[in-house]
Structure formats: C-alpha cells, structure tokens
Amino acid sequence: MDDELRILNAADLPAALDALDERVLHLLAARRREAAAMRRTVALAAFVSLGGGVIAGSAFAPSAVAASPLTPFAPVSPLDSR
C-alpha cells in the first residue's frame, strides 16, 4: 500500500484540479448572494401584498349590515326577556 501511495504522490495533478477549490468557493458565494436577494424579494412581495390588502380593504369596504340571529329560538338581545 505504501508503494501505491508513493506512485499517487509522484503523479502530476491535472491543472483543472488546482482551480477546483476556487470554482467551488465562487459558486458558493454566488449562491449565498442569490439567497440574500431572494429573501429581500420575498420580503418586498409580502409588504406589497400587505399594503395592497390594506388599501383594498379600506377603499372598497361595503357598508356594515347587522346580521340576523342564527337561531329563531334565541332572543334578539340578551336584555330582551320575552
């Protein structure tokens, strides 16, 4: 086994192998930048959606109407003793 390791140690490494670490680290940095940009985009979309909901809810709100009682056996008001 020692002989095999000496042979592997004596062999020349391909030139692309030296640049492999740099490429991997570059891709990891790009992925980290993309993840940060995606978080900002999602936060912006959430704020726009929330703002649109508030505007739509306040601008197009119909007038309030009293609901009818759910059951005819209950009094209309708790103070009504009929």
C-alpha positions in Angstrom: 0.0 0.0 0.0 2.9 2.3 0.7 4.1 1.8 -2.9 0.8 2.7 -4.3 0.7 5.9 -2.2 4.2 6.8 -3.4 3.0 6.3 -7.0 0.0 8.6 -6.4 2.2 11.2 -4.8 4.6 11.2 -7.7 1.9 11.6 -10.3 1.2 15.1 -11.7 -2.1 16.6 -10.8 -4.3 17.9 -13.6 -4.4 21.7 -13.9 -8.1 21.8 -13.5 -7.9 20.3 -10.1 -5.9 23.3 -8.8 -8.7 25.6 -9.9 -11.5 23.4 -8.4 -11.4 25.0 -5.0 -11.7 28.5 -6.4 -14.6 27.5 -8.6 -16.5 25.8 -5.7 -16.0 28.8 -3.5 -17.1 31.2 -6.2 -20.3 29.2 -6.8 -21.0 29.1 -3.0 -20.6 32.9 -2.8 -22.9 33.3 -5.8 -25.5 31.0 -4.2 -25.3 33.0 -0.9 -25.9 36.2 -2.9 -28.8 34.7 -4.7 -30.3 33.5 -1.4 -30.0 37.0 0.2 -31.6 38.6 -2.9 -34.4 36.1 -2.8 -35.1 36.9 0.9 -35.3 40.6 0.0 -37.6 39.9 -2.9 -39.9 37.8 -0.7 -40.0 40.5 1.9 -40.8 43.1 -0.7 -43.6 41.0 -2.1 -45.0 40.5 1.4 -45.1 44.2 2.1 -46.6 45.0 -1.3 -49.3 42.3 -0.7 -50.0 43.6 2.8 -50.2 47.2 1.6 -52.5 46.2 -1.3 -54.7 44.3 1.1 -55.0 47.3 3.4 -55.8 49.7 0.6 -58.3 47.4 -1.0 -59.9 46.7 2.4 -60.3 50.3 3.3 -61.1 51.7 -0.1 -63.7 49.2 -1.2 -65.3 48.3 2.1 -69.1 47.9 1.8 -71.3 49.4 4.5 -71.9 47.4 7.6 -75.1 45.4 7.9 -76.4 43.8 11.1 -76.5 40.0 10.8 -79.7 38.2 11.5 -79.7 35.8 14.5 -78.5 32.3 13.9 -81.4 30.6 15.6 -85.0 31.8 15.8 -85.3 30.4 19.4 -82.8 32.8 20.9 -83.8 36.3 21.9 -82.7 39.2 19.7 -80.9 40.8 22.6 -79.7 39.3 25.9 -81.6 42.0 27.7 -84.8 41.1 26.0 -86.8 38.8 28.4 -89.6 37.7 26.1 
